[in-house]
Amino acid sequence: MRRVIVELKNTTRNGDKELCIFTNLPKDKADALTMIHIYNKRWTIETAFQKYLNSDMNGSCYPKAALFGFCMA
């Protein structure tokens, strides 16, 4: 297990100045820079689903309903 810490140029919407990523990938398989690029792409995809495809179920307390909405999007 290892932790990658990234100092951000801009703060997040919550005011965080750094980002911590925990991984079990060995250093020889993925260095810190690769991990950050992968993580950044993940959030780009999730944001697209939430914003552009309206898959976010605001106020839903039903995980199965949220999963259904995500799949329908």
C-alpha atoms as one frame of an Amber mdcrd trajectory, in Angstrom:
protein
   0.000   0.000   0.000   1.295   3.471  -0.816   0.031   7.027  -0.756   0.581
   9.621  -3.473   0.209  13.276  -2.413  -0.275  15.995  -5.022  -0.080  19.707
  -4.326  -2.796  21.399  -6.382  -2.344  24.638  -8.319  -5.883  25.670  -7.432
  -7.859  24.681  -4.369 -10.784  22.314  -4.690 -14.347  23.490  -4.162 -13.919
  22.348  -0.535 -10.757  24.416  -0.125  -8.306  21.513  -0.178  -4.789  22.358
  -1.338  -3.562  18.817  -1.840  -4.935  15.505  -3.002  -4.052  12.117  -1.496
  -4.462   8.923  -3.474  -4.028   5.494  -1.897  -3.096   2.592  -4.139  -1.876
  -0.959  -3.971  -0.162  -0.737  -7.371   3.599  -1.266  -7.171   5.868   1.628
  -8.190   7.276  -0.348 -11.116   3.738  -0.720 -12.584   2.552   2.867 -12.076
   4.600   5.814 -10.892   3.034   8.786  -9.105   2.534  10.836 -12.281   0.746
   7.949 -14.003  -1.513   7.512 -10.962  -2.505  11.178 -11.057  -3.343  11.031
 -14.767  -5.482   7.937 -14.253  -7.285   9.500 -11.290  -7.893  12.726 -13.210
  -9.422  10.817 -16.148 -11.676   8.922 -13.761 -13.195  12.115 -12.429 -13.544
  13.543 -15.929 -15.658  10.541 -16.895 -17.741  10.624 -13.709 -18.361  14.361
 -14.075 -19.535  13.836 -17.648 -22.052  11.220 -16.530 -23.321  13.370 -13.689
 -23.551  16.715 -15.490 -24.143  15.965 -19.137 -26.213  12.805 -18.901 -28.156
  13.804 -15.780 -27.403  10.531 -14.031 -26.968  12.122 -10.614 -29.873  11.236
  -8.358 -30.004  14.231  -6.007 -31.477  13.366  -2.663 -31.845   9.693  -3.501
 -31.286   7.454  -0.517 -31.671   4.371  -2.659 -28.359   3.095  -4.084 -30.166
   0.728  -6.462 -32.182   3.649  -7.882 -28.999   5.696  -8.343 -27.345   2.744
 -10.105 -30.386   2.354 -12.339 -30.283   6.066 -13.261 -26.572   5.813 -13.996
 -27.128   2.802 -16.270 -30.013   4.499 -18.078 -27.872   7.569 -18.762
